[in-house]
């Protein structure tokens, strides 16, 4: 299966040893390209630090700058090293991006951190577009959903869903629950989610390779709320609540 990844990162960001690319390659798929909507280094670093917390942020940034493998267990370290071709565009919904996609002719697009994708791009892959989401759907849609899940005392979850023109309204394809420990923060939970979602995405891709029909015209069941960026004061409260929750 031919796959394209969408991402939004600075130009120096390395996709060498990218966990998902290695896993998909090991599974027999071909990542024919990564299309990057380039952002400034300062903006990206500030956003990553806010989401991950200082300790996790420093570790992850050093890994990326040095091109080190972000994998910890021996099984994952056996995956092949891959350096996919990277294309830089001003916007994923631009005519430039559409032209690249028409050339690459992917079966599937996987979103790995980008904005809302418009209809003309959603229609290009042969199968469809899928996206990882760091919360239970449809309960928590939108932004900072790991943080909102913790603050609301809900289960911490990871979902992979089909993408349509709505905001996190596509059918859930795969999902899993993360049980927090007393040592966790919302930042470390995001890091755990990023690792877990590699398996969920790979499983969803395998489902489509095995003949599963893409739910293009299906909408996720009604319910839940759309959340927006969380204030830092609420994030601190979420971390306090997480610690008390994990101690129970």
C-alpha positions in Angstrom: 0.0 0.0 0.0 1.3 3.5 -0.9 1.1 5.9 2.0 1.7 9.7 2.4 2.1 11.4 5.7 1.1 15.0 6.4 3.0 16.9 9.1 3.6 20.4 10.3 7.2 21.0 11.5 10.3 23.2 11.0 12.5 22.4 8.1 15.3 20.9 10.2 13.0 18.2 11.7 14.3 14.8 10.7 12.0 12.0 9.6 14.9 9.5 9.6 14.0 6.7 12.0 10.5 8.0 12.3 8.6 5.3 14.2 5.6 5.1 12.1 7.5 5.1 8.8 9.7 2.2 10.0 6.7 0.2 11.3 4.7 0.7 8.0 7.8 -0.3 6.0 8.3 -3.4 8.1 4.7 -4.3 7.5 5.2 -4.3 3.7 3.8 -0.8 2.9 5.6 2.0 1.1 5.7 5.5 2.5 6.1 7.4 -0.8 6.4 10.8 0.8 6.0 13.1 3.8 4.4 16.4 2.9 5.4 19.1 5.4 3.7 22.4 6.0 6.7 24.2 7.2 6.5 26.2 10.5 9.0 28.4 12.3 11.4 26.8 14.8 10.5 29.1 17.6 6.7 28.5 17.2 7.2 24.7 17.1 9.5 24.5 20.0 7.2 26.6 22.2 4.2 24.5 21.2 6.1 21.2 21.9 7.4 22.5 25.3 3.9 23.5 26.2 2.4 20.1 25.3 5.1 17.8 26.6 6.6 19.6 29.6 10.2 20.6 29.9 11.7 17.1 30.7 10.0 15.2 27.9 10.5 18.1 25.5 14.2 18.3 25.9 14.6 14.5 25.4 12.5 14.4 22.3 14.1 17.5 20.7 17.7 16.2 21.2 16.6 12.9 19.6 15.2 14.6 16.6 18.2 17.0 16.1 20.7 14.2 16.4 18.5 11.8 14.3 18.6 9.2 17.1 16.1 6.3 17.2 13.2 7.2 19.5 12.5 3.6 20.2 13.2 1.9 23.5 12.5 -1.8 23.2 14.5 -4.4 21.4 11.6 -5.5 19.1 11.1 -2.0 17.8 14.8 -1.5 17.3 14.8 -4.4 14.8 12.6 -2.4 12.4 14.3 -1.2 9.2 15.7 2.3 9.0 14.0 4.4 6.4 14.5 8.0 5.1 11.3 8.9 3.3 11.2 11.7 0.6 10.1 14.9 2.2 8.2 17.7 0.3 7.7 21.2 1.8 4.6 23.2 1.0 3.1 26.4 2.2 -0.2 24.7 3.1 -1.6 21.2 2.9 -4.7 22.6 1.2 -2.7 24.4 -1.5 -2.6 23.7 -5.2 1.1 22.8 -4.8 0.2 20.0 -2.3 -2.6 18.8 -4.6 -0.1 18.5 -7.4 2.4 16.5 -5.3 -0.4 14.1 -4.2 -1.5 13.6 -7.8 2.1 12.6 -8.7 2.5 10.3 -5.7 -0.9 8.8 -6.1 -1.2 7.4 -2.6 -3.7 4.8 -1.4 -3.9 6.4 2.0 -3.0 9.7 3.7 -2.1 9.7 7.4 -2.3 13.0 9.3 0.5 13.5 11.8 -0.1 17.0 13.1 -1.8 19.5 10.8 -4.8 21.7 10.4 -8.2 20.9 8.9 -7.9 19.2 5.5 -10.3 20.4 2.9 -12.5 18.4 0.5 -10.3 18.6 -2.6 -7.4 17.0 -0.7 -9.6 14.4 1.1 -10.8 13.2 -2.2 -7.3 12.4 -3.7 -6.1 9.2 -2.0 -7.6 6.0 -3.4 -8.8 4.8 0.0 -9.0 7.8 2.3 -7.4 9.9 5.1 -6.9 8.7 8.7 -5.9 10.6 11.8 -4.6 9.8 15.3 -6.5 11.5 18.1 -5.3 11.6 21.7 -8.6 11.0 23.5 -11.8 9.0 23.4 -14.2 9.9 20.5 -16.7 11.4 20.3 -16.4 12.5 23.9 -13.4 14.8 23.4 -13.1 16.4 20.0 -10.7 19.3 19.1 -7.5 20.5 20.8 -5.6 19.6 23.9 -7.8 16.6 24.4 -5.4 14.7 26.6 -5.4 17.6 29.0 -9.1 18.0 28.9 -9.6 14.3 29.5 -7.5 14.4 32.6 -9.1 17.6 33.9 -12.5 16.1 33.5 -11.5 12.9 35.2 -12.2 10.8 32.1 -10.2 7.8 30.7 -7.0 8.7 28.9 -7.4 7.2 25.4 -5.9 7.2 22.0 -8.1 6.8 18.8 -7.5 6.5 15.1 -10.4 7.7 13.0 -11.4 8.2 9.4 -11.2 11.9 8.4 -14.1 13.7 6.8 -15.0 17.4 6.5 -16.0 17.7 10.1 -13.8 18.2 13.2 -13.0 14.7 14.5 -16.3 13.4 13.3 -15.1 10.4 11.3 -15.7 6.8 12.3 -13.3 5.4 15.0 -11.2 2.7 13.4 -9.0 1.7 16.4 -8.7 2.8 20.0 -6.9 2.0 23.3 -6.9 3.2 26.9 -3.8 4.4 28.8 -3.7 3.8 32.5 -1.8 6.7 34.2 0.8 6.1 36.9 1.6 8.4 39.8 4.7 9.5 37.9 2.8 10.7 34.8 2.1 14.2 33.7 -0.1 15.2 30.8 3.1 15.7 28.9 4.3 12.1 29.5 0.9 10.8 28.7 1.1 12.6 25.3 4.5 10.9 24.8 3.0 7.5 25.6 0.1 8.2 23.3 2.5 9.0 20.5 4.2 5.6 20.9 0.9 3.7 21.2 -0.7 5.4 18.2 2.0 3.9 15.9 0.6 0.4 16.6 -3.0 1.6 16.2 -2.3 3.3 12.9 -0.4 0.3 11.6 -3.4 -1.9 12.5 -5.8 0.4 10.8 -3.7 0.4 7.6 -3.5 -3.4 7.8 -7.3 -3.5 8.0 -7.6 -1.5 4.8 -4.9 -3.6 3.1 -7.0 -6.6 4.1 -10.1 -5.3 2.3 -11.9 -3.2 4.9 -14.1 -0.6 3.3 -13.2 3.0 4.1 -16.2 4.7 5.9 -16.3 7.8 3.7 -19.9 8.6 4.1 -20.3 7.5 7.8 -20.3 10.0 10.7 -19.3 9.1 14.2 -22.2 8.8 16.6 -23.5 12.0 18.1 -22.4 13.2 21.5 -19.3 14.7 23.1 -18.0 18.2 23.0 -15.4 20.1 20.9 -12.6 21.4 23.1 -10.1 24.2 22.4 -6.7 25.2 23.6 -6.3 24.9 27.3 -5.0 27.7 29.5 -1.8 27.0 31.4 -3.5 27.5 34.7 -6.0 24.7 33.8 -3.1 22.5 32.6 -1.5 22.8 36.0 -4.7 21.9 37.6 -5.0 18.9 35.3 -1.5 17.7 36.4 -2.6 18.0 40.0 -5.8 16.0 39.3 -3.8 13.4 37.4 -1.5 12.8 40.3 -4.4 12.4 42.7 -6.3 10.1 40.2 -3.2 7.9 39.8 -2.7 7.5 43.5 -6.1 6.0 44.0 
